[in-house]
Amino acid sequence: MDVAETQQSWIIEVKNLSVSFGEKQVLKNINFKVNKAETLGIVGESGSGKSLTSLVIMSLLSPNATIHAGSEILFNHHNKTINLLSLSQEDIRKIRGNEIAMIFQEPMTSLNPSLRCGEQVEESILLHQKLSKKEAKEKVIRLFNKVKLPNPERIYKAYPHELSGGQKQRVMIAMAISCEPKLLIADEPTTALDVTVQKATLDLLKELQQEHQMSMIFISHDLGVIANVCEEVLVMFRGDVIEKGNVKSIFENPKENYTKGLIACRPRLEERYKRLPTVTDFLADANHQSEIYTSEERNRFHQKIYQQTPILEVKNLKKYFFPSSLLGQSKEPSVKAVNDISFKVYPGETLGLVGESGSGKTTLSRTVLLLEKPSAGEIFFNGIDITQLKKDEIRKLRRDIQIIFQDPYSSLNPRHSVAQIIIEPMDVHKIGSNKKERLKIAENLLEKVGLSATDLNKYPHEFSGGQRQRIGIARALALQPKFIICDESVSALDVSVQAQVLNLLNDLKSEFGFTYIFISHDLAVVKYMSDQLLVMQHGEMMELDDADNVYANPSTSYTKELISSIPKL
């Protein structure tokens, strides 16, 4: 192991790091340093090189990547400097997971589904520490307590699918800190989490950092999160570091137009833009100003739409789930996912639906779509109680009510071309007289959502997440629906891509007179999109009011907690 004595205050220094895949250079001369017990934030859009930089540090690059000569990653190893890029695989394994640990972005896929959670954390401890199996198990239980998991003994024996997203992320944190690393890399650790769970996770990481005097590299596209946990920040764009400095100076006085765009494109809670600014706007014009949607304009719009007959009216809707056993189904519900909820949605309106995971948002939307059979209640669509419709009538109704799903990765068939994906629902509902006519409609739809007609012959894996979500929107539009449910349809996207998709949804609403139910756990996004806002918790409706009123004057402690948990710049 090539070592040199050092008494430096830093824990890791990346020098002139350049990486290529074939002819394409993806990291270009990256330089930064992380001091002991300090948190460095790395921000940028998907494809900027954030996660790739962390994978190089962890020596987890794929074999087809080339690290350029002159690249160095210096690590302060027991007050001796070692270059991680010059270590053998055996030496790297002694450091990875032990002195440098990582929390990956997606807790759903980074835990082994076939192993109990306790065993997975135990495996890391037994690999790096001289402990017996019994001592390792005791340490896992202590770690689960430390990361505030409820009933650690139960979690130890549980499989990942038995835990919520927030609990899985805490198991991942317990695994990462199990060997008390000097450096923890957190790669988008809160992207898929509710704002309240996100806040609790961030608070936990800060608490653990102080306790262990641990350094952190925190990767995120959400500048609000970065502002809350980091001292220094690095802004990346297309494999380059374009700006770096302390958090306060970067956020208050960004020098680069790209950074200005990243800061501006997240919806503001205090004011409502007619169109969200995007990174592209700021790259074109550093002094870009978005037009404000005034309360007078908003009131005029509401007076107009609320004079109409509701397009959707839900009355006393209930959806209960009953446990089954060998003796039959229980008469007592195990989960009251939707419990006596009533509301109206008017043509041209967006109803926002907000709450934590498990609050019943998605079950409510699935019940409105009749993908779940209601336990009780009525659902009137254009004056007809659709709960009383026969199967063939429900099939016809599908054309009028469409859904844009949460995950643009799993909601598109990877074996189908974009043309097949968009044309299939038109075939089913006999839209267009022949294939040629349907192809023409698909071309127009792709251009409408900001893609090209030439994309029809491509497959989902050839697109970014934001582009896939646009394909999902085009598919929903193919049936010329009257009503669209957007189920967490921007939660998997970067803030910059998110702004583009939200603008697109509002443009389509204006052009075609769509009515939306917009579901999200992100209150800032829901408030921006919504006319009315419905807040749910444990299947119950906590409040229903004008979106601006709910934010300005929340009537329940739950809503107040949701609002206070939103990361602020």
Wavefront OBJ file of the C-alpha trace (Angstrom):
o trace
v 0.000 0.000 0.000
v 1.517 3.323 -1.144
v 1.384 5.594 1.944
v 2.772 8.938 3.056
v 2.666 10.504 6.528
v 0.138 13.352 6.900
v -1.331 15.511 9.644
v -3.941 17.076 7.358
v -7.372 18.210 8.556
v -9.024 16.703 5.461
v -10.332 13.152 5.157
v -10.438 12.826 1.349
v -9.121 14.838 -1.595
v -10.113 14.202 -5.205
v -7.538 15.530 -7.693
v -7.876 15.858 -11.476
v -10.390 12.997 -11.658
v -11.334 12.202 -15.268
v -13.333 9.176 -16.427
v -14.427 7.979 -19.872
v -16.714 5.292 -21.262
v -15.224 4.475 -24.655
v -14.813 7.754 -26.553
v -17.157 9.684 -24.263
v -15.577 11.548 -21.335
v -18.090 11.689 -18.473
v -15.977 13.263 -15.683
v -13.644 16.140 -16.546
v -10.876 17.094 -14.116
v -12.913 16.941 -10.896
v -11.200 18.524 -7.861
v -12.522 18.835 -4.305
v -11.625 18.175 -0.697
v -13.716 17.089 2.316
v -12.509 18.085 5.777
v -12.875 15.967 8.901
v -16.413 16.087 10.406
v -17.593 18.279 7.482
v -20.402 17.690 4.972
v -19.843 18.452 1.303
v -22.954 18.650 -0.863
v -22.808 17.707 -4.555
v -25.727 18.986 -6.658
v -26.676 18.760 -10.311
v -29.173 17.154 -12.655
v -29.228 13.482 -13.640
v -26.236 12.816 -15.872
v -24.104 15.554 -14.301
v -21.678 13.000 -12.810
v -22.644 13.201 -9.118
v -23.242 9.500 -8.497
v -20.437 8.478 -10.847
v -17.947 10.452 -8.722
v -19.091 8.564 -5.626
v -18.783 5.203 -7.405
v -15.160 6.014 -8.335
v -14.407 6.786 -4.663
v -15.964 3.436 -3.671
v -14.134 1.577 -6.485
v -17.477 0.384 -7.844
v -17.047 1.535 -11.448
v -18.054 -0.872 -14.195
v -15.149 -2.607 -16.015
v -15.779 -0.685 -19.266
v -14.932 2.658 -17.584
v -11.472 4.178 -18.001
v -9.930 6.375 -15.287
v -7.497 8.795 -16.939
v -3.814 8.989 -15.991
v -3.108 11.742 -13.457
v -6.362 11.120 -11.541
v -5.944 10.743 -7.776
v -8.237 10.078 -4.827
v -6.220 10.682 -1.663
v -7.590 9.266 1.593
v -6.397 10.119 5.091
v -5.890 6.583 6.414
v -4.773 6.678 10.092
v -2.866 9.939 9.416
v -1.227 8.433 6.326
v -2.143 9.483 2.793
v -3.057 6.681 0.424
v -4.214 6.931 -3.186
v -7.379 4.818 -3.443
v -6.914 4.463 -7.212
v -3.616 2.641 -6.765
v -4.869 0.035 -4.255
v -5.397 -3.645 -5.019
v -8.956 -5.054 -4.815
v -8.025 -6.805 -1.558
v -6.873 -3.520 0.038
v -9.947 -1.664 -1.257
v -12.252 -4.276 0.334
v -10.659 -3.556 3.737
v -11.593 0.130 3.388
v -14.941 -0.074 1.551
v -17.802 -0.514 4.011
v -15.366 -0.087 6.896
v -13.686 3.337 6.664
v -15.706 4.604 3.679
v -19.373 3.628 3.592
v -22.248 4.491 1.275
v -26.017 4.865 1.516
v -27.495 4.239 -1.910
v -30.357 6.169 -3.480
v -32.996 3.476 -3.596
v -33.567 1.500 -0.378
v -36.116 -0.689 -2.179
v -33.483 -2.217 -4.471
v -30.262 -1.863 -2.436
v -31.366 -4.374 0.234
v -31.350 -8.085 -0.650
v -35.044 -9.148 -0.742
v -34.213 -12.760 0.175
v -32.290 -11.972 3.398
v -33.604 -10.740 6.744
v -32.675 -7.098 7.471
v -30.668 -7.970 10.596
v -28.571 -10.544 8.746
v -27.665 -7.992 6.056
v -26.306 -5.504 8.610
v -24.636 -8.319 10.556
v -22.808 -9.455 7.406
v -20.985 -6.119 7.148
v -19.990 -6.217 10.847
v -18.661 -9.794 10.676
v -16.663 -8.953 7.553
v -14.759 -6.033 9.089
v -14.802 -6.571 12.867
v -13.574 -9.380 15.103
v -16.907 -10.119 16.774
v -18.759 -13.369 17.410
v -22.162 -13.975 15.800
v -23.872 -13.226 19.126
v -21.915 -9.972 19.619
v -22.659 -8.932 16.028
v -26.393 -9.476 16.554
v -26.315 -7.417 19.762
v -24.552 -4.631 17.868
v -27.198 -4.716 15.109
v -29.971 -4.329 17.712
v -28.079 -1.359 19.242
v -27.683 0.184 15.782
v -31.400 -0.246 15.031
v -32.125 1.535 18.305
v -29.661 4.285 17.400
v -31.342 4.933 14.036
v -34.705 5.020 15.871
v -36.300 1.962 14.255
v -39.421 0.819 16.131
v -39.175 -2.651 17.717
v -35.569 -3.492 16.654
v -36.034 -7.204 17.453
v -38.906 -7.397 14.946
v -36.985 -5.395 12.295
v -33.974 -7.726 12.778
v -36.116 -10.711 11.720
v -38.103 -8.841 9.039
v -37.551 -9.039 5.290
v -37.239 -5.740 3.341
v -40.727 -6.054 1.806
v -42.222 -5.973 5.312
v -40.863 -2.465 5.999
v -41.862 1.012 4.817
v -39.535 3.063 2.597
v -38.392 5.167 5.559
v -37.670 2.078 7.682
v -35.664 0.478 4.856
v -33.618 3.651 4.530
v -32.863 3.505 8.297
v -31.689 -0.103 7.916
v -29.355 1.132 5.156
v -28.069 3.911 7.451
v -27.495 1.369 10.258
v -25.526 -0.793 7.812
v -23.464 2.184 6.630
v -22.496 3.335 10.152
v -22.028 -0.188 11.560
v -18.217 0.044 11.310
v -18.104 3.735 12.303
v -16.708 4.959 8.971
v -14.606 8.099 8.668
v -16.428 9.046 5.466
v -20.087 8.422 4.652
v -21.330 8.958 1.092
v -25.107 9.523 0.955
v -26.358 9.307 -2.645
v -29.845 10.860 -2.856
v -30.817 9.120 0.415
v -34.127 10.995 0.789
v -35.383 11.324 -2.809
v -38.140 8.700 -2.504
v -39.211 9.697 1.026
v -42.066 11.824 2.383
v -41.124 15.284 3.663
v -41.636 14.253 7.300
v -39.627 11.022 6.903
v -37.031 12.993 4.918
v -36.679 15.536 7.741
v -36.332 12.753 10.325
v -33.684 11.024 8.153
v -31.688 14.244 7.700
v -31.870 15.000 11.431
v -30.678 11.463 12.170
v -27.705 11.760 9.781
v -26.645 15.072 11.344
v -26.956 13.568 14.831
v -24.849 10.515 13.876
v -22.277 12.727 12.201
v -21.802 14.804 15.352
v -21.646 11.704 17.549
v -18.984 9.947 15.450
v -17.206 13.054 14.042
v -17.840 11.577 10.619
v -17.270 13.334 7.281
v -20.047 13.184 4.682
v -20.481 13.620 0.959
v -24.193 14.301 0.450
v -25.462 13.976 -3.139
v -28.808 15.495 -4.117
v -30.617 17.447 -6.834
v -32.714 19.171 -4.123
v -30.993 22.378 -3.054
v -33.336 22.738 -0.060
v -31.976 19.474 1.353
v -28.365 20.494 0.631
v -28.901 23.840 2.395
v -30.066 22.017 5.522
v -27.218 19.515 5.911
v -24.060 20.822 4.210
v -21.341 23.372 4.914
v -19.736 23.307 1.463
v -21.365 22.677 -1.915
v -20.146 21.572 -5.334
v -22.311 22.209 -8.423
v -21.823 19.742 -11.306
v -22.965 20.057 -14.905
v -22.210 17.510 -17.660
v -19.228 16.028 -15.838
v -17.711 19.396 -14.865
v -17.537 21.215 -11.522
v -18.853 24.636 -12.515
v -19.114 26.244 -9.072
v -18.070 25.497 -5.495
v -17.954 27.271 -2.159
v -19.789 27.470 1.152
v -23.544 26.912 1.089
v -24.480 30.474 2.094
v -22.398 32.167 -0.626
v -23.498 29.763 -3.394
v -27.215 30.034 -2.584
v -27.273 33.774 -1.909
v -24.912 34.829 -4.729
v -24.670 32.097 -7.378
v -22.246 33.096 -10.148
v -23.196 30.545 -12.817
v -26.470 30.737 -14.750
v -26.896 26.964 -14.315
v -26.775 27.303 -10.514
v -29.252 30.210 -10.658
v -31.604 28.007 -12.680
v -31.330 25.071 -10.244
v -32.174 27.372 -7.323
v -35.088 29.048 -9.123
v -36.873 26.022 -10.606
v -38.248 24.590 -7.353
v -41.834 25.821 -6.687
v -41.967 28.673 -4.171
v -44.328 28.420 -1.223
v -44.710 32.196 -0.827
v -45.644 33.048 -4.438
v -47.118 31.309 -7.460
v -45.493 31.603 -10.889
v -47.545 31.316 -14.079
v -44.734 29.123 -15.405
v -41.952 27.631 -13.327
v -38.511 28.874 -14.377
v -36.237 26.150 -15.771
v -32.482 25.725 -16.035
v -32.814 26.290 -19.801
v -34.401 29.700 -19.147
v -31.393 30.789 -17.078
v -28.827 29.350 -19.499
v -30.457 31.548 -22.166
v -30.902 34.611 -19.926
v -29.109 35.104 -16.589
v -31.691 37.726 -15.538
v -34.749 35.612 -16.357
v -37.852 36.689 -14.428
v -40.966 34.518 -14.194
v -44.381 36.158 -14.266
v -46.339 35.957 -10.993
v -49.879 34.520 -10.996
v -51.765 37.105 -8.930
v -54.485 36.291 -6.398
v -56.931 38.404 -8.478
v -56.285 36.252 -11.574
v -56.631 33.114 -9.468
v -59.942 34.297 -7.965
v -61.356 35.101 -11.426
v -60.444 31.597 -12.635
v -62.040 30.003 -9.562
v -65.260 32.017 -9.938
v -65.493 30.735 -13.515
v -64.875 27.013 -12.826
v -66.898 26.775 -9.590
v -70.064 27.973 -11.364
v -70.062 24.673 -13.321
v -71.459 21.265 -12.411
v -68.755 19.034 -10.851
v -67.174 16.525 -13.251
v -66.418 14.221 -10.287
v -68.269 13.946 -6.978
v -67.162 11.461 -4.342
v -69.619 10.806 -1.503
v -68.752 8.989 1.746
v -66.230 6.761 -0.009
v -64.740 3.872 1.958
v -62.153 1.274 1.029
v -61.344 -1.290 3.724
v -59.006 -4.264 3.503
v -59.991 -7.426 5.397
v -57.478 -10.080 6.553
v -58.027 -13.631 5.287
v -57.157 -16.960 6.890
v -57.980 -20.662 6.423
v -61.245 -19.988 8.258
v -62.268 -17.330 5.718
v -62.259 -13.543 5.637
v -62.452 -11.568 8.880
v -65.459 -9.314 9.438
v -63.211 -6.651 11.001
v -61.044 -4.637 8.566
v -57.303 -4.702 9.171
v -56.787 -1.430 7.253
v -59.224 1.420 6.667
v -57.287 2.784 3.675
v -60.028 5.266 2.700
v -62.476 6.116 5.455
v -65.622 8.123 4.647
v -64.169 10.712 2.256
v -66.251 13.200 0.243
v -65.175 15.901 -2.240
v -66.017 17.512 -5.594
v -63.787 18.277 -8.577
v -64.868 20.817 -11.203
v -64.033 20.844 -14.949
v -60.656 22.546 -15.528
v -59.677 22.289 -11.847
v -56.678 20.593 -10.238
v -57.398 18.929 -6.903
v -54.192 18.334 -4.965
v -53.988 15.237 -2.786
v -51.225 15.241 -0.178
v -50.113 13.065 2.740
v -47.384 10.704 3.854
v -46.909 7.167 2.482
v -49.705 5.014 3.851
v -52.114 7.946 4.159
v -54.441 6.444 1.519
v -53.732 8.802 -1.410
v -53.025 6.121 -4.006
v -55.813 3.821 -2.732
v -58.262 6.722 -3.053
v -57.180 7.346 -6.657
v -57.324 3.625 -7.520
v -60.824 3.420 -6.033
v -61.967 6.453 -8.048
v -60.620 4.649 -11.145
v -62.449 1.469 -10.009
v -59.159 -0.409 -10.009
v -60.142 -1.117 -6.389
v -63.758 -1.975 -5.570
v -65.187 0.511 -3.016
v -66.321 -0.933 0.311
v -69.035 1.754 0.501
v -69.932 5.158 -0.949
v -70.729 6.689 -4.324
v -68.543 8.051 -7.156
v -70.373 10.285 -9.635
v -68.566 11.020 -12.922
v -70.508 13.435 -15.160
v -73.563 12.774 -12.986
v -73.440 8.947 -13.267
v -72.650 6.745 -10.250
v -69.838 4.692 -11.782
v -69.806 2.213 -8.863
v -73.032 0.789 -10.371
v -71.647 0.298 -13.905
v -71.254 -3.093 -15.560
v -67.830 -4.361 -16.755
v -68.234 -3.286 -20.390
v -69.430 0.173 -19.266
v -66.396 0.522 -16.968
v -64.171 -0.402 -19.913
v -65.658 2.493 -21.935
v -65.167 4.813 -18.930
v -61.395 4.089 -18.971
v -61.144 6.284 -22.060
v -62.388 9.343 -20.141
v -60.319 8.855 -16.958
v -56.591 8.243 -17.376
v -53.651 7.942 -14.980
v -50.010 9.030 -15.209
v -48.037 6.702 -12.957
v -45.335 7.516 -10.416
v -42.449 5.549 -11.844
v -41.523 6.293 -15.479
v -39.143 3.292 -15.366
v -41.583 0.500 -14.482
v -44.781 1.890 -16.058
v -43.498 1.525 -19.643
v -43.082 -1.928 -21.203
v -39.325 -2.239 -21.952
v -40.037 -4.616 -24.866
v -42.360 -2.203 -26.661
v -41.303 0.707 -28.848
v -42.700 4.164 -28.060
v -45.058 3.773 -31.038
v -46.473 0.514 -29.602
v -46.817 2.044 -26.118
v -48.869 5.016 -27.376
v -50.856 3.183 -30.083
v -51.934 0.177 -27.934
v -54.639 2.070 -25.943
v -55.880 3.651 -29.208
v -56.265 0.138 -30.676
v -58.238 -1.031 -27.641
v -60.626 1.950 -27.693
v -60.864 2.185 -31.523
v -59.386 5.681 -31.823
v -58.246 6.327 -35.406
v -59.548 4.257 -38.329
v -56.256 2.475 -39.111
v -52.631 2.063 -38.027
v -51.410 4.897 -40.264
v -53.870 7.333 -38.700
v -52.915 6.207 -35.188
v -49.221 6.654 -35.979
v -49.960 10.215 -37.085
v -51.802 10.892 -33.793
v -48.833 9.396 -31.862
v -46.399 11.668 -33.767
v -48.464 14.749 -32.894
v -48.698 13.688 -29.241
v -44.929 13.214 -28.928
v -44.329 16.688 -30.348
v -46.994 18.060 -27.993
v -45.080 16.712 -24.952
v -41.735 18.060 -26.181
v -40.318 14.953 -27.891
v -39.788 14.232 -31.587
v -41.684 12.057 -34.049
v -38.360 10.271 -34.690
v -38.565 8.913 -31.106
v -41.453 6.597 -32.067
v -39.105 3.774 -33.059
v -36.992 3.968 -29.894
v -37.413 1.912 -26.704
v -37.834 3.174 -23.099
v -34.222 2.413 -22.070
v -33.008 4.957 -24.645
v -34.624 7.873 -22.736
v -33.926 9.776 -19.528
v -36.407 9.664 -16.622
v -37.971 12.984 -17.620
v -38.365 11.878 -21.230
v -39.980 8.593 -20.119
v -42.451 10.541 -18.029
v -43.332 12.586 -21.137
v -43.979 9.312 -23.008
v -46.299 8.285 -20.125
v -48.137 11.606 -20.486
v -48.436 11.117 -24.271
v -49.905 7.642 -23.668
v -52.494 9.108 -21.270
v -53.411 11.809 -23.830
v -53.833 9.249 -26.635
v -57.385 8.471 -25.493
v -58.391 12.160 -25.400
v -59.492 11.877 -21.745
v -61.508 14.422 -19.791
v -59.948 13.606 -16.405
v -56.341 12.661 -15.516
v -54.951 11.381 -12.212
v -51.257 12.204 -11.747
v -50.024 9.761 -9.075
v -46.658 11.062 -7.774
v -45.839 11.651 -11.446
v -42.889 14.005 -10.794
v -41.476 12.574 -7.549
v -38.776 10.526 -9.327
v -37.521 13.517 -11.365
v -34.793 16.130 -10.845
v -36.090 19.536 -9.777
v -35.187 20.999 -13.197
v -36.940 18.209 -15.167
v -39.787 18.348 -12.644
v -40.312 22.042 -13.481
v -40.506 21.221 -17.211
v -43.072 18.428 -16.643
v -45.221 20.593 -14.313
v -45.228 23.380 -16.934
v -46.199 20.816 -19.577
v -49.112 19.521 -17.471
v -50.389 23.086 -16.958
v -49.997 23.901 -20.675
v -52.008 20.789 -21.600
v -54.636 21.692 -19.015
v -55.047 25.153 -20.599
v -55.091 23.799 -24.164
v -57.428 20.823 -23.692
v -59.402 21.842 -20.590
v -58.188 18.830 -18.605
v -59.197 18.214 -15.007
v -56.545 16.745 -12.713
v -56.207 15.003 -9.391
v -52.570 15.658 -8.566
v -51.088 13.345 -5.909
v -47.788 13.998 -4.165
v -46.090 13.927 -0.773
v -44.280 17.163 -1.754
v -46.443 20.004 -0.445
v -44.532 22.702 -2.385
v -45.265 20.954 -5.706
v -48.897 20.188 -4.810
v -49.532 23.768 -3.686
v -48.131 25.114 -6.962
v -50.305 22.825 -9.096
v -53.554 22.850 -7.110
v -56.716 24.887 -6.846
v -58.101 22.891 -3.899
v -55.950 20.822 -1.565
v -57.080 17.667 0.233
v -54.823 16.495 3.087
v -55.002 12.817 4.107
v -53.651 10.866 7.075
v -54.340 7.183 7.894
v -57.225 7.069 5.388
v -58.955 10.099 6.903
v -59.488 13.520 5.326
v -57.722 16.010 7.604
v -58.694 19.142 5.682
v -60.005 20.323 2.319
v -59.711 23.965 1.252
v -58.161 26.349 -1.243
v -54.496 25.358 -1.637
v -53.175 28.802 -0.643
v -55.441 28.873 2.429
v -54.248 25.435 3.576
v -50.629 26.601 3.423
v -51.277 30.024 5.013
v -53.682 28.782 7.712
v -53.394 25.014 8.259
v -56.203 23.848 10.532
v -54.610 20.610 11.810
v -51.325 19.872 13.565
v -50.625 17.194 10.922
v -50.731 19.736 8.077
v -48.574 22.122 10.128
v -46.010 19.319 10.533
v -46.042 18.617 6.776
v -45.434 22.307 6.020
v -42.676 22.698 8.638
v -40.870 19.624 7.238
v -40.393 21.144 3.759
v -36.653 21.836 3.260
v -36.093 25.569 2.848
v -33.264 27.357 1.081
l 1 2 3 4 5 6 7 8 9 10 11 12 13 14 15 16 17 18 19 20 21 22 23 24 25 26 27 28 29 30 31 32 33 34 35 36 37 38 39 40 41 42 43 44 45 46 47 48 49 50 51 52 53 54 55 56 57 58 59 60 61 62 63 64 65 66 67 68 69 70 71 72 73 74 75 76 77 78 79 80 81 82 83 84 85 86 87 88 89 90 91 92 93 94 95 96 97 98 99 100 101 102 103 104 105 106 107 108 109 110 111 112 113 114 115 116 117 118 119 120 121 122 123 124 125 126 127 128 129 130 131 132 133 134 135 136 137 138 139 140 141 142 143 144 145 146 147 148 149 150 151 152 153 154 155 156 157 158 159 160 161 162 163 164 165 166 167 168 169 170 171 172 173 174 175 176 177 178 179 180 181 182 183 184 185 186 187 188 189 190 191 192 193 194 195 196 197 198 199 200 201 202 203 204 205 206 207 208 209 210 211 212 213 214 215 216 217 218 219 220 221 222 223 224 225 226 227 228 229 230 231 232 233 234 235 236 237 238 239 240 241 242 243 244 245 246 247 248 249 250 251 252 253 254 255 256 257 258 259 260 261 262 263 264 265 266 267 268 269 270 271 272 273 274 275 276 277 278 279 280 281 282 283 284 285 286 287 288 289 290 291 292 293 294 295 296 297 298 299 300 301 302 303 304 305 306 307 308 309 310 311 312 313 314 315 316 317 318 319 320 321 322 323 324 325 326 327 328 329 330 331 332 333 334 335 336 337 338 339 340 341 342 343 344 345 346 347 348 349 350 351 352 353 354 355 356 357 358 359 360 361 362 363 364 365 366 367 368 369 370 371 372 373 374 375 376 377 378 379 380 381 382 383 384 385 386 387 388 389 390 391 392 393 394 395 396 397 398 399 400 401 402 403 404 405 406 407 408 409 410 411 412 413 414 415 416 417 418 419 420 421 422 423 424 425 426 427 428 429 430 431 432 433 434 435 436 437 438 439 440 441 442 443 444 445 446 447 448 449 450 451 452 453 454 455 456 457 458 459 460 461 462 463 464 465 466 467 468 469 470 471 472 473 474 475 476 477 478 479 480 481 482 483 484 485 486 487 488 489 490 491 492 493 494 495 496 497 498 499 500 501 502 503 504 505 506 507 508 509 510 511 512 513 514 515 516 517 518 519 520 521 522 523 524 525 526 527 528 529 530 531 532 533 534 535 536 537 538 539 540 541 542 543 544 545 546 547 548 549 550 551 552 553 554 555 556 557 558 559 560 561 562 563 564 565 566 567 568 569
